[in-house]
Amino acid sequence: MDINIGNINALTATINKSFNKYIETVAPTYGRFSMTIPSNAGENFYPRLAEMPGLREWVGQRVIHRLEAGGFSIRNKTFEETLGIRREDLEDDQFGVLTPAIEQLASDAAELPDKLVYDALESGTTTVCMDGQYYFDGDHQTYDENGTTKPYSNLGTPQDGETAGPAWYLFCTKRPLKPMIYQPRRPFVVTAKTQITAGNVFSGNEFLWGVDGRCNAGLGMYQFAYRSTRPLTSAAFEDALAAMASQRRKDGTPYGIRPDLLVVPSNLEGAGRRLLNGDLNLEKAPDGSYHPSTNTWKNAAELLVAPRLKQK
């Protein structure tokens, strides 16, 4: 290819089209359980919501559910990826891989939210959330039917005779507030440094294409999330459901939380499919033997296999 302004402009237009087209074809999964909250500053501050309110009969004065201080913030980060091609390779038409390479930049940009959200999710056992406890913790607070404070745990650990395995997650995703947050600040676009007089070409003999954008992810409503390292069995699944359903408001009324999404790493896909899709399940008898029984949890939730989750 002759290196001139016309050809370089045409190549840049082709690359931009390829990038914009491909970035729309990637299907990340974070949106299934995350709320997207755009940002217009260096960070977003999220105040604490003491409890998730519900409608009540209006008797007397209104009951005000205030957003309280003591929440948390998510600071935006800038991400980039840059591709360089020597002038000689472009000149000699040795750039057949250029379009796929640009498409890979688009893929990486489109998949970054997944990476950020899943990384934040897996840090939930060591990251403080809105109530001052770790996101997955045994010392959250809820109420009993009389409105008395009691501890609440959204962290399942092995019971007697069980061995800890890969973590799996149960989410309630049917409400506007969701378990995780993705915070976009500036969209990812591809920028070309291809002017012949530019320093990278004139002095470095290299054409550059770079992608950059700003965003971050963080932890949302712990009330809608449950993490367990118990074996993925019907008993462990039932206990997780019961724990999430036990949460109540200050007036003692249940939140009515019903998880609808089971998220597992790749090596728990089989167990997840058997639990949620199988007609039969193996139940353990008192003598230690197993016998088949009707799978009561078939279609109880949707299964999402997340290859980004750790497998151990």
TIZA-461020 format. One line per field, with one value per residue (C-alpha): x, y, z. Coordinates in Angstrom, 2 decimals, decimal comma. Each point is the difference from the previous one (the first is absolute). Layout:
N
px <- (X | ...)
py <- (Y | ...)
pz <- (Z | ...)
END
This chain:
312
px <- (0,00 | 1,30 | 0,45 | -1,88 | -2,68 | -2,85 | 0,87 | 0,65 | -3,33 | -1,81 | 1,72 | -0,90 | -3,65 | -0,05 | 1,57 | -2,45 | -2,91 | 1,41 | 0,53 | -3,47 | -1,66 | 1,82 | -0,42 | -3,77 | 0,29 | 1,60 | -2,48 | 1,31 | -2,03 | 0,47 | -3,25 | -2,02 | 0,62 | 1,47 | -1,48 | 1,72 | 0,40 | 1,66 | 2,58 | 0,83 | 2,78 | 3,15 | -2,03 | -3,58 | -1,08 | -2,67 | -1,74 | -1,16 | -3,63 | -0,75 | -2,65 | -1,91 | -3,35 | -3,39 | -3,41 | -2,09 | -3,47 | 0,18 | -1,00 | 1,24 | 3,18 | 2,06 | 2,84 | 3,13 | 2,67 | 3,07 | 3,17 | 2,65 | 3,63 | 2,58 | -0,42 | 2,79 | 1,47 | 1,20 | 2,88 | 0,25 | 3,12 | 1,43 | 0,81 | 1,90 | 1,32 | 2,22 | 0,97 | 3,05 | 0,99 | 3,31 | -0,18 | 1,75 | -2,60 | -2,82 | 1,86 | 0,53 | -3,61 | 1,04 | -3,02 | -2,54 | -0,21 | -0,71 | -3,80 | -0,21 | 2,42 | -2,22 | -3,01 | 1,90 | 0,40 | -3,77 | -0,56 | 2,31 | -1,78 | -3,45 | 1,04 | 1,68 | -3,25 | -0,29 | 3,54 | -0,53 | -3,35 | 1,15 | 3,23 | -2,05 | -2,36 | 2,83 | 1,45 | -3,31 | 1,30 | 2,63 | -1,65 | -2,15 | -3,40 | -2,68 | -0,77 | 3,64 | 0,30 | 1,64 | -2,34 | -0,17 | -0,03 | -1,66 | -0,60 | -2,46 | -3,18 | -3,62 | -3,13 | -2,32 | -3,79 | -0,17 | 2,44 | 2,85 | 3,48 | 1,75 | 3,12 | -0,29 | 2,55 | 0,25 | 3,03 | -0,44 | 2,82 | 0,38 | -2,16 | 0,94 | 1,46 | 0,24 | 3,17 | 0,38 | -0,11 | -0,06 | -2,17 | -3,42 | -2,39 | -3,73 | -1,52 | -3,36 | -0,04 | -3,65 | 0,08 | 1,42 | 2,64 | 2,44 | 2,89 | 2,82 | 0,81 | 1,65 | 0,96 | 0,88 | 1,66 | 1,36 | -0,79 | 2,76 | 0,98 | 2,92 | 2,38 | 2,50 | 3,45 | 0,70 | 1,03 | 3,26 | 1,35 | -0,98 | 2,87 | -0,76 | 0,17 | 2,65 | 2,37 | -1,14 | -0,96 | -3,19 | -3,73 | -2,11 | -3,61 | -1,11 | -3,17 | -0,76 | -2,92 | -0,93 | -2,18 | -0,01 | -2,17 | -0,96 | -2,28 | -3,69 | -2,78 | 1,29 | -3,60 | -0,40 | 3,18 | 1,10 | 3,37 | 0,59 | 2,97 | -2,15 | -0,35 | -2,69 | -2,75 | -3,72 | 0,53 | 2,51 | -2,18 | -3,06 | 1,90 | 1,15 | -3,56 | -1,27 | 2,71 | -0,73 | -3,74 | 0,46 | 0,85 | -2,58 | -0,63 | -0,03 | -3,74 | 0,47 | -1,43 | 2,03 | 1,80 | -1,34 | 3,38 | -0,09 | 3,33 | -0,28 | 3,60 | 2,63 | 3,52 | 2,67 | 3,58 | 0,64 | 0,84 | -3,40 | -2,00 | -0,92 | -1,16 | -1,97 | -1,71 | -0,90 | -1,40 | -2,10 | -0,71 | -0,04 | -3,17 | 1,59 | 2,36 | 2,07 | -0,94 | 2,26 | -1,61 | 0,86 | 2,16 | 2,13 | -1,40 | -1,57 | -3,34 | -1,75 | -2,87 | -2,03 | 1,97 | -2,04 | 2,27 | -0,37 | -0,40 | 0,22 | 2,53 | 1,90 | 3,54 | 2,82 | 3,41 | 2,72 | 3,44 | 1,58 | -0,79 | 2,74 | -0,34 | 1,40)
py <- (0,00 | 3,44 | 2,07 | 3,20 | 2,07 | -1,42 | -3,64 | 0,57 | 1,83 | -2,81 | -2,59 | 1,93 | 0,20 | -3,76 | -0,71 | 2,27 | -1,73 | -3,42 | 0,99 | 1,49 | -2,94 | -2,67 | 1,63 | -0,39 | -3,76 | -0,86 | -1,21 | 0,57 | -1,45 | 2,59 | 1,76 | -3,00 | 0,86 | 3,51 | 3,48 | 2,39 | 3,44 | 2,59 | 2,30 | 3,61 | 0,55 | -1,63 | -2,20 | -0,74 | 0,07 | -2,49 | 0,82 | -2,73 | -1,10 | -1,19 | -2,38 | -0,64 | 1,67 | -1,18 | 1,62 | 0,18 | 1,20 | 3,75 | 0,35 | 3,11 | 1,63 | -1,33 | -2,35 | 1,38 | -2,42 | 2,20 | -0,53 | 0,08 | 1,02 | -2,73 | -1,56 | -0,61 | 1,37 | -1,54 | 1,87 | -0,18 | -1,45 | 0,54 | -3,03 | -0,20 | -2,47 | 1,02 | -1,76 | 0,96 | -0,97 | 0,81 | 2,25 | -2,61 | -2,64 | 2,36 | 1,08 | -3,60 | -0,94 | -2,25 | 1,02 | -2,73 | -0,47 | 3,69 | -0,22 | -3,07 | 1,71 | 3,09 | -2,26 | -1,53 | 3,50 | 0,41 | -3,37 | 0,88 | 3,33 | -1,62 | -2,72 | 2,34 | 0,64 | -3,76 | -0,15 | 2,95 | -1,24 | -3,58 | 1,20 | 2,21 | -2,88 | -2,35 | 2,65 | 0,14 | -2,05 | 2,67 | 3,22 | 2,14 | 0,95 | 2,53 | -1,31 | -0,04 | -3,79 | -2,06 | -0,47 | -3,76 | -0,23 | -1,71 | 3,23 | 1,93 | 1,15 | -0,84 | -0,27 | -2,69 | 0,07 | 2,24 | 2,56 | -1,09 | 0,25 | -3,26 | -0,96 | -1,05 | -1,98 | -0,10 | -2,26 | -3,76 | -2,13 | -3,81 | -1,86 | -3,18 | -2,55 | 2,46 | 1,17 | 3,53 | 0,32 | 2,78 | 2,95 | 0,30 | 2,91 | 0,48 | 3,34 | 1,73 | 2,04 | 0,87 | 3,37 | 3,38 | -0,18 | -2,82 | -1,82 | 1,60 | 3,37 | 0,82 | 3,65 | 1,31 | 3,43 | 0,28 | -2,52 | -1,97 | 1,27 | -0,72 | 2,87 | -0,08 | 1,59 | -0,43 | 3,42 | -0,34 | 3,07 | -1,30 | -0,81 | -3,70 | -0,29 | 2,63 | -0,97 | -3,48 | -1,37 | -1,45 | 0,51 | -0,23 | -0,80 | 0,30 | -0,67 | 1,75 | 0,78 | 0,61 | -2,13 | -2,19 | -2,50 | -0,60 | -1,73 | 0,85 | -1,40 | -2,83 | -0,90 | -1,37 | -2,10 | -3,25 | -1,76 | -3,64 | -2,36 | -2,98 | -2,78 | 1,06 | -2,34 | 0,37 | 0,36 | 2,82 | 1,71 | -0,26 | 1,47 | 2,94 | 0,68 | -0,15 | 2,34 | 2,66 | -0,30 | 0,51 | 3,71 | 2,39 | 3,72 | 1,83 | -0,50 | -3,78 | -0,43 | -2,18 | 1,60 | -2,84 | -0,71 | -2,88 | -0,75 | -0,73 | -0,36 | -2,58 | 0,98 | -2,70 | -0,39 | -2,31 | -3,03 | 0,13 | 0,14 | -3,69 | 0,29 | 3,13 | -1,68 | -3,05 | 2,19 | 2,33 | -2,02 | -3,66 | -2,01 | -2,09 | 0,70 | -2,24 | 0,24 | -1,26 | -2,50 | -0,24 | -3,07 | 2,01 | -1,52 | 2,04 | -0,57 | 1,85 | 2,32 | 2,63 | 3,20 | 2,58 | 2,86 | -0,50 | 3,43 | 1,73 | 2,47 | 0,81 | -1,36 | 2,29 | -1,58 | 2,62 | -1,06 | 3,00 | -1,40 | -1,90 | -3,76 | -0,67)
pz <- (0,00 | -0,88 | 3,14 | -0,77 | 1,67 | -2,09 | 0,66 | 3,69 | 0,44 | -1,79 | 2,19 | 3,15 | -1,06 | -0,63 | 3,37 | 1,85 | -1,72 | 0,86 | 3,65 | 0,44 | -1,71 | 1,97 | 3,41 | -0,42 | -0,59 | 3,35 | 2,61 | 3,54 | 2,86 | 2,76 | -0,94 | 1,13 | 3,66 | -0,05 | -0,14 | -2,39 | 1,58 | -2,28 | 1,51 | -0,83 | 2,52 | 1,29 | 2,32 | 0,98 | 3,62 | 1,04 | 3,29 | 2,29 | -0,20 | 3,53 | -1,27 | -3,18 | 0,65 | -1,16 | -0,37 | 3,17 | 0,84 | 0,62 | 3,62 | 1,79 | -1,25 | -2,88 | 0,95 | -1,65 | -1,19 | -0,13 | -1,97 | 2,69 | 0,15 | 0,38 | -3,43 | -2,45 | -3,22 | -3,26 | -1,61 | -3,77 | -1,60 | -3,47 | -2,15 | -3,29 | -2,56 | -2,90 | -3,23 | -2,09 | -3,58 | -1,67 | -3,02 | -2,16 | 0,83 | -0,90 | -3,13 | -1,12 | 0,69 | 2,87 | 2,05 | -0,67 | 3,74 | 0,63 | -0,18 | 2,29 | 2,39 | 0,12 | 0,56 | 2,92 | 1,45 | -0,32 | 1,66 | 2,88 | 0,52 | -0,09 | 2,45 | 2,49 | 1,95 | 0,55 | 1,33 | 2,34 | 1,31 | 0,60 | 1,62 | 2,34 | 0,73 | 0,96 | 2,30 | 1,89 | 2,94 | 0,73 | -1,25 | 2,29 | -1,42 | 0,94 | 3,50 | 1,12 | -0,22 | -2,68 | -2,92 | 0,66 | 3,78 | 2,93 | 1,90 | -2,13 | 1,72 | -0,55 | 2,18 | 1,28 | -0,27 | 3,09 | -1,41 | 2,29 | -1,49 | -0,77 | -1,99 | -3,61 | -2,00 | -3,79 | 0,16 | -0,22 | 1,45 | 0,12 | 2,51 | 1,88 | -2,40 | -2,90 | -1,72 | -1,29 | -3,77 | -2,62 | 0,92 | -1,63 | 0,23 | 0,26 | -1,05 | 0,05 | -3,23 | -0,59 | 1,76 | -1,09 | 2,74 | -0,74 | 1,64 | -2,02 | -1,58 | -3,32 | -0,26 | -3,52 | -0,23 | -3,55 | -2,75 | -1,67 | -3,45 | -2,32 | -0,79 | -2,86 | 0,01 | -3,68 | -1,29 | -1,86 | 1,79 | 3,44 | 2,35 | 0,20 | -3,82 | -0,78 | 2,82 | 1,01 | -3,42 | 1,46 | -0,46 | 3,16 | 0,79 | 3,61 | 1,97 | 3,28 | 2,28 | 3,64 | 2,26 | 3,09 | 1,85 | 3,60 | 2,46 | 0,15 | 2,18 | 2,20 | 0,84 | -3,53 | -0,04 | 1,63 | -0,26 | 0,92 | -0,02 | 0,96 | -2,56 | -2,49 | 1,17 | 0,47 | 3,77 | -0,38 | -2,60 | 2,24 | 2,95 | -2,13 | -1,15 | 3,57 | 1,26 | -2,60 | 0,59 | 3,76 | -0,35 | 1,41 | 0,39 | 3,33 | 0,26 | -0,24 | -3,51 | -2,37 | -2,93 | -2,11 | -1,59 | -2,47 | -1,71 | -3,70 | -1,24 | 0,91 | -1,14 | -0,04 | -1,25 | -2,96 | 2,12 | 1,74 | -3,22 | 0,23 | 3,60 | -0,87 | -2,94 | 2,06 | 2,76 | -2,15 | -3,16 | 1,00 | 0,62 | 2,73 | 2,86 | 2,25 | 3,67 | 2,78 | 2,37 | 3,73 | -0,71 | -2,42 | -3,18 | -2,79 | -1,70 | -2,84 | 0,74 | -1,84 | -0,48 | 1,88 | -1,14 | -3,73 | -1,67 | 3,41 | -1,42 | -3,17 | -0,31 | -1,09 | -0,57 | 0,52 | -1,31 | 1,75 | 3,45 | 1,81 | -0,20 | 3,47)
END
